[in-house]
């Protein structure tokens, strides 16, 4: 039953996710270890969901906030501090994932453009 439900959920995944972790890499020449970006998973099916929330501050100014949620396989381990590239945009994991038998949900933050 879990497999059928999971397959049905994953059929709705229209996006692809690449997960990048910062890992210590030793330079063979200088012998120094620096954190470098390493792709640990590419083209993983997923689904992004956006929710806009309008709230009033001090009863005068409306403030618009957007919540970005990622739906992905529960078997994927996305470490804190990882960068996720989805639809050519870069995101960071925000908080702990909610893991269910058929999927997991993660809140994401859009990373600022590097200009």
C-alpha positions, -999 to 999 in steps of 0.1 A, spaced: 0 0 0 28 24 9 45 18 -25 13 26 -45 6 57 -24 42 69 -28 42 63 -65 10 83 -68 25 112 -49 58 110 -69 38 112 -102 30 148 -92 67 157 -89 74 180 -119 106 196 -107 142 183 -105 165 189 -76 203 189 -74 217 188 -39 251 204 -32 269 200 1 300 218 14 326 191 22 362 193 33 385 187 3 423 185 6 443 203 -21 470 179 -33 494 207 -40 491 229 -9 479 202 14 453 226 28 418 215 35 390 238 24 353 234 22 342 230 -14 308 226 -31 302 189 -40 272 177 -59 258 147 -39 226 141 -59 214 153 -93 180 154 -111 161 140 -81 123 143 -88 106 167 -64 78 193 -62 80 230 -51 50 246 -34 46 283 -28 23 300 -3 20 337 0 10 351 35 -2 386 40 1 400 75 -5 435 89 22 450 111 11 477 136 -23 475 119 -12 498 90 13 482 66 6 449 49 36 426 47 38 398 21 58 368 30 63 337 9 67 302 22 85 278 -1 81 241 6 99 212 -11 82 177 -14 108 150 -21 114 112 -14 117 103 23 149 83 15 168 115 6 190 130 34 194 167 29 220 179 55 217 213 72 237 239 52 231 221 19 223 241 -12 195 229 -34 192 239 -71 157 236 -84 145 251 -117 178 271 -120 172 288 -86 193 282 -55 177 275 -21 189 266 14 172 242 38 154 261 65 146 240 96 142 203 101 123 182 75 89 167 83 93 130 72 63 109 64 62 73 50 56 85 14 74 118 13 92 145 32 85 182 34 112 208 38 109 246 42 133 264 19 148 299 17 157 314 -17 194 323 -17 203 358 -27 216 363 -63 254 365 -64 259 398 -82 
